[in-house]
Amino acid sequence: MNKLLFVFLSLITILYGCKKTDTNNQQWTAVNNGLPANTAVFAIAVKDSNIYLGTSAGIYLSVNNGNSWANMDVGFGNYMVTTIVFQGNNIIAGTQGKGIFISGNSGSSWNAINYSPANVTMLAVQRNNLYAVTDNGICLSVDSGRSWNVLNNCPSFVATLAIQGNNIYAATDSLVYLSVNNGSNWTALNNSPSAISAMALNGNNIYGGTSAGSIGNQLTSDVYLSANNGISWTSISNGLPLNTPVNCLTSRGNSIYAATVSGVYVSVNNGTSWSGLCSGLPLNSQYNTAFEVHVLVAGGNYIYAGTDGGVYRLQTNSQ
């Protein structure tokens, strides 16, 4: 995308982004006790009563719904953590520039994996398989991250993965690709939007959020829905600001949440319409819009949002 177009889309987002006062009555609450000031949160993972944060300054753990946080830095260091997943009894974390780390004791200590991919933007689990999105494409581990192989036939410039049974969806800057054989071969889904930056699954539905991509000849940043394994896609962006890049999508029950560069939006009708959900999020006072939200994760009775200014919590129904 050229620079002038990026500037134009950014201006549109600023002017029409999620406002501090939106139409929802729900309120986000900052839960940053124990985090360094101005810590950016890029990854959130919830397992039982434990909540793990991947931040610009390492990994943090809360055992009380985010009311307080403790740094889990034994064997780790204050590295930028971009992704966290669980596989069996292991916690696996990917970093920017420092590779992959594994903990087998709930994060009390960590082991660096030699020869793992250095820059990891996403980890995804499919039964005994662990996939990593890296600068070199998609890598596969079949031993909980202790060794890795690059998938030679995978698409280039992968932004995110979504796994549904035997189906692995890989979104790139041009199309979404599908593999049904553990990533050995990939099929281009030719009617998919370009530049999907986030995907979420809810039943048989696949949701994709874009960042200034296109579908056909139309340039857009929207949320799309496929109900037929990615064969066709429909824009479901009514109520979203024009051309708002989406960083993360997550679902809870019938609700879909979108983390964007200007706050959070929610749909309670499978994407037919969206409304702002930004009250309580940190405010960009210059433009009266919420700051960028990197990640959203549901856990217990809450939704957790990771921002450049720490983590925020929203109480919801557990279903």
C-alpha positions in Angstrom: 0.0 0.0 0.0 1.5 3.4 -1.0 2.2 6.0 1.7 -0.4 8.5 0.6 -3.2 5.9 0.8 -2.0 4.9 4.3 -2.1 8.5 5.4 -5.6 9.0 4.0 -6.9 5.8 5.7 -5.3 6.8 9.0 -7.0 10.2 8.8 -10.4 8.7 8.2 -9.9 6.4 11.2 -8.9 9.3 13.4 -11.9 11.4 12.4 -14.5 8.6 12.6 -13.0 6.2 15.1 -14.4 4.8 18.4 -15.2 7.7 20.7 -14.7 7.8 24.5 -18.5 8.2 24.8 -20.1 5.4 22.7 -23.5 3.8 22.6 -22.8 0.9 24.9 -23.2 1.2 28.7 -20.4 -1.2 29.4 -17.2 0.2 30.9 -13.5 -1.0 30.6 -11.4 -0.8 33.7 -7.6 -0.5 33.8 -6.0 -3.5 35.6 -2.3 -2.6 35.6 -1.2 -3.2 39.2 2.3 -4.7 39.0 2.9 -3.7 35.4 5.6 -1.1 34.5 4.2 2.2 33.4 3.3 2.5 29.7 3.8 -1.2 29.1 2.4 -2.3 25.7 0.5 -5.6 25.7 0.6 -7.7 22.6 -0.5 -11.1 23.7 -3.0 -12.4 26.3 -3.6 -16.1 27.1 -6.0 -17.6 29.7 -5.8 -21.1 31.2 -8.0 -21.9 34.2 -7.4 -19.2 36.8 -4.1 -18.0 35.2 -3.8 -15.1 32.8 -0.6 -14.5 31.0 0.4 -11.2 29.3 3.0 -10.9 26.6 4.3 -7.4 26.8 7.0 -5.1 25.6 8.9 -6.0 28.8 8.5 -9.8 29.2 5.7 -12.1 30.5 3.4 -11.3 33.4 1.0 -13.6 35.3 -2.2 -12.8 37.2 -4.1 -15.4 39.3 -6.8 -13.0 40.4 -8.6 -11.9 37.2 -6.0 -9.2 36.5 -6.2 -7.4 39.8 -2.4 -7.7 40.1 0.4 -9.0 38.0 3.8 -10.6 38.7 6.8 -10.7 36.3 7.7 -14.3 35.3 11.2 -13.6 34.1 13.3 -16.5 35.4 15.1 -17.7 32.3 13.3 -15.3 30.1 14.3 -11.6 30.3 12.5 -8.4 29.4 11.9 -9.4 25.8 9.0 -8.3 23.6 6.5 -11.1 23.7 4.2 -11.3 20.7 2.3 -14.5 21.2 1.5 -17.1 23.9 -0.2 -20.5 23.5 -0.8 -23.7 25.6 0.0 -27.2 24.5 -0.4 -30.0 27.0 1.3 -28.9 30.2 3.6 -26.4 28.4 3.3 -22.7 27.9 5.0 -21.6 24.7 5.9 -17.9 24.0 7.1 -16.3 20.8 9.1 -13.1 20.8 10.4 -10.4 18.6 14.0 -11.1 17.9 14.7 -13.7 20.7 13.0 -16.8 19.4 10.7 -19.2 21.3 10.6 -20.0 25.1 8.9 -22.9 26.8 7.8 -23.3 30.4 6.6 -26.6 31.9 5.8 -25.2 35.3 3.1 -22.5 34.8 5.6 -19.9 33.8 7.8 -20.0 37.0 10.8 -20.6 34.8 11.5 -20.7 31.1 13.9 -22.4 28.6 15.0 -20.8 25.4 14.8 -23.1 22.4 18.0 -23.1 20.3 17.5 -22.8 16.6 13.9 -21.7 16.9 12.7 -18.9 14.6 13.9 -15.5 15.8 10.9 -13.3 15.0 7.6 -15.0 15.8 4.4 -13.1 15.2 1.9 -15.9 16.0 1.8 -19.4 17.4 -1.1 -21.8 16.8 -1.9 -25.3 18.1 -3.5 -28.2 16.2 -3.5 -31.2 18.4 0.2 -32.3 18.5 1.3 -29.8 15.9 2.5 -26.3 16.8 2.7 -23.7 14.0 4.7 -20.5 14.1 4.3 -17.5 11.8 7.7 -16.1 11.2 9.8 -13.9 8.9 10.7 -17.1 7.0 7.1 -18.2 6.5 5.2 -20.9 8.5 7.3 -23.2 10.7 6.1 -26.5 12.2 7.0 -28.3 15.4 5.8 -31.8 16.3 7.6 -31.9 19.7 6.1 -28.9 21.6 8.4 -26.4 20.1 11.7 -28.0 20.8 12.6 -28.3 17.1 11.3 -26.6 14.0 11.0 -27.1 10.3 10.0 -24.5 7.7 7.0 -25.6 5.6 8.4 -25.3 2.1 5.1 -25.0 0.2 3.5 -22.4 2.5 2.3 -19.1 1.2 4.4 -16.0 1.6 3.8 -12.9 3.8 1.5 -14.7 6.2 -0.1 -12.4 8.8 -2.3 -14.8 10.8 -3.5 -18.4 11.1 -6.8 -19.9 12.1 -7.4 -23.6 12.8 -10.7 -25.5 12.6 -10.4 -29.2 12.9 -8.2 -30.4 10.0 -8.4 -27.0 8.2 -5.6 -24.5 8.6 -6.3 -21.0 7.2 -3.4 -18.7 6.5 -4.1 -15.1 5.7 -1.6 -13.2 3.5 -1.3 -9.7 2.0 -3.1 -11.1 -1.1 -5.4 -14.0 -0.3 -6.4 -16.6 2.3 -5.0 -20.1 1.8 -6.3 -23.4 3.1 -4.4 -26.6 4.0 -6.0 -29.8 5.0 -2.8 -31.9 5.4 -0.9 -30.2 8.2 0.5 -27.5 6.0 2.1 -29.7 3.4 0.0 -28.2 0.6 -2.1 -25.1 0.3 -5.0 -24.0 -1.9 -5.6 -20.3 -2.6 -9.1 -19.2 -1.8 -9.5 -16.9 -4.7 -12.6 -15.0 -3.6 -11.1 -14.1 -0.2 -10.2 -10.5 0.8 -6.6 -9.4 0.7 -4.6 -8.1 3.7 -6.5 -10.0 6.4 -4.7 -9.3 9.6 -6.9 -11.1 12.1 -9.2 -14.2 12.0 -11.6 -15.7 14.5 -13.8 -18.8 14.3 -17.3 -19.2 15.8 -19.0 -22.4 14.9 -18.9 -22.8 11.1 -18.2 -19.1 10.6 -14.8 -17.6 9.8 -14.4 -13.9 10.5 -11.6 -11.9 8.9 -10.5 -8.4 9.7 -8.4 -6.5 7.2 -5.9 -3.7 7.3 -6.4 -1.6 4.1 -6.8 -4.6 1.8 -9.2 -5.2 -1.0 -11.7 -7.7 -2.3 -12.0 -7.7 -6.0 -11.1 -4.2 -7.2 -12.4 -2.4 -4.1 -9.9 -1.1 -1.5 -11.2 -1.3 2.0 -10.5 -2.1 5.7 -13.4 -4.1 7.0 -14.6 -7.3 8.7 -15.6 -10.2 6.5 -17.6 -13.4 7.1 -17.3 -16.8 5.4 -19.8 -19.5 6.2 -18.5 -22.0 3.6 -14.9 -22.8 4.6 -13.5 -19.6 3.0 -14.9 -20.2 -0.5 -16.9 -16.9 -0.5 -16.8 -13.9 1.8 -19.2 -11.1 2.6 -18.4 -7.7 4.1 -20.1 -7.3 7.5 -18.9 -3.8 8.5 -22.1 -1.9 9.2 -21.4 0.4 12.1 -17.6 0.2 11.9 -15.7 3.4 11.0 -14.7 3.6 7.4 -11.4 1.9 6.7 -10.5 1.0 10.3 -7.6 -1.6 10.4 -8.4 -4.6 12.6 -5.7 -6.1 14.8 -7.6 -8.9 16.5 -11.0 -10.6 16.5 -12.4 -12.8 19.2 -15.8 -14.3 19.9 -17.9 -15.1 23.0 -21.2 -16.8 22.6 -23.1 -14.9 19.9 -20.9 -11.8 20.3 -17.9 -10.9 18.1 -15.4 -8.3 19.3 -13.0 -6.4 17.1 -9.8 -4.8 18.3 -8.9 -1.9 16.0 -6.5 1.0 15.8 -9.2 3.2 17.3 -10.6 1.0 20.1 -13.0 -1.9 20.4 -16.2 -2.7 18.6 -18.8 -5.4 19.3 -21.5 -7.2 17.2 -24.2 -9.3 18.9 -25.7 -10.5 15.7 -22.9 -12.3 13.8 -21.6 -9.1 12.3 -24.8 -7.7 10.9 -24.1 -4.5 12.8 -21.4 -3.1 15.1 -21.3 -0.6 17.9 -18.4 1.1 19.7 -17.2 -0.4 23.0 -14.6 2.1 24.1 -15.8 3.7 27.4 -12.9 3.5 29.9 -10.2 2.7 27.3 -7.2 5.2 27.2 -8.1 8.2 25.2 -6.2 10.0 22.4 -7.1 13.4 23.7 -6.0 15.1 20.4 -8.7 13.3 18.4 -11.1 12.1 21.2 -10.8 8.5 20.0 -9.6 5.4 21.9 -6.0 4.3 21.5 -5.0 1.3 19.5 -6.0 -2.1 20.9 -3.6 -4.9 19.9 -5.3 -8.0 21.3 -8.6 -9.2 22.9 -9.1 -12.4 24.8 -12.1 -13.8 26.7 -11.6 -15.5 30.1 -14.0 -16.3 32.9 -16.5 -13.4 33.1 -14.3 -10.9 31.4 -12.9 -9.7 28.1 -9.2 -8.5 28.4 -7.8 -5.9 26.0 -4.1 -5.3 25.5 -3.1 -1.7 24.5 0.0 0.4 24.4 -0.9 1.6 27.9 -1.4 -1.8 29.6 -4.3 -4.1 30.0 -8.0 -3.3 30.4 -10.9 -5.5 31.6 -14.6 -5.6 30.7 -17.1 -7.7 32.6 -19.4 -9.8 30.5 -21.7 -12.8 30.8 -19.7 -16.0 30.8 -21.7 -17.5 28.0 
